[in-house]
Amino acid sequence: MTQITGRNGKPYEVDEKEVKRLEYICGLVRRDILQTLYRVGRGHSGPSLSLVELLVTLYFRELRLDPTDPKWPDRDRFILSKGHGAVGLYSVLAERGLIPREELDTFESLGTRLQGSVDSIWLPWVELTTGSLGQGLSVSLGIAMGAKRQGKDIRSYCIMGDGETQEGNVWEAAMCAAKFKQDNLLAIVDWNGLQGGERHEVMPSMEPYADKWEAFGWHVIEIPGHDVATLLTAFHEARQVKDKPTIIVAHTVKGKGVSYMENETKWHLGNVTKPLYEQAMSEINARLEALSEYADG
């Protein structure tokens, strides 16, 4: 165990072996993402790869759920508002044992449960159909408010893309969450700096970003989004916050884990050809080999 200090100044113990185990799982998830998109030929590789550490730490350490019952009434709720990162979520669900791994082969095929954007009608582990950006935080807020009023110890989580937070209804939800002191609500922004194939510099400025959320009454935690130990610490800190919602601004890299995809706008939605697939798998497998001693926890 290593004791580190959270952004709130309080000490928190992180199990180094557990961190390495989660990093190994992240490698497995990245491999699943690339294999799935290669079979399809095209998909949202960049947005899915930037989500990996966020999703793995949520599903393997943070969320309270029943693996045998996706609709367990006392489960924590998670909404992937950034719905086009669907293949990232499906890969995590498969590695967590919540859906069959072989089901990844059906991604975007006729009649599949694994749609191009997450769909709650098809897949019971999905709380909300998303893809039309900007709606997830409002629903997550409603879930958090409902849980409070029923006296239930349920936390509500929402991952948004950075560009998505330009939507006006995100800030309407932000104001409401602060007004009603929804400390059981945690928003996470996947801040990878690229949006719909464009860099933020050519988009309406969102800076100073963290200051905006603080001004709206939120507790803000700004961290590197691919650092597993820091993510675990941030989740711990968020649970200690009282009388206000928390947002984690996670600075990530679009296409993380595949060298030719990282920070490249064309990999928001790209075609994974055989040579590129083989290069990506070589890089991912090398990292898995380096972490192989942690494969069994």
KAURHU-V594575 format. One record per run of one state. SS is the DSSP state (H for helix, E for strand, L for the rest). FROM is the first residue (numbers start at 1). TO is the last residue. If there is no record, write none. Layout:
SS_FROM_TO + SS_FROM_TO
This chain:
L_1_1 + E_2_5 + L_6_10 + E_11_14 + L_15_15 + H_16_40 + L_41_41 + E_42_43 + L_44_44 + H_45_49 + L_50_51 + H_52_62 + L_63_65 + E_66_66 + L_67_68 + E_69_69 + L_70_76 + E_77_80 + L_81_82 + H_83_95 + L_96_100 + H_101_106 + L_107_135 + H_136_149 + L_150_155 + E_156_161 + L_162_162 + H_163_166 + L_167_167 + H_168_179 + L_180_184 + E_185_191 + L_192_193 + E_194_195 + L_196_197 + E_198_199 + H_200_202 + L_203_208 + H_209_215 + L_216_218 + E_219_224 + L_225_227 + H_228_240 + L_241_245 + E_246_251 + L_252_264 + H_265_268 + L_269_269 + E_270_271 + L_272_273 + H_274_290 + L_291_291 + H_292_294 + L_295_297
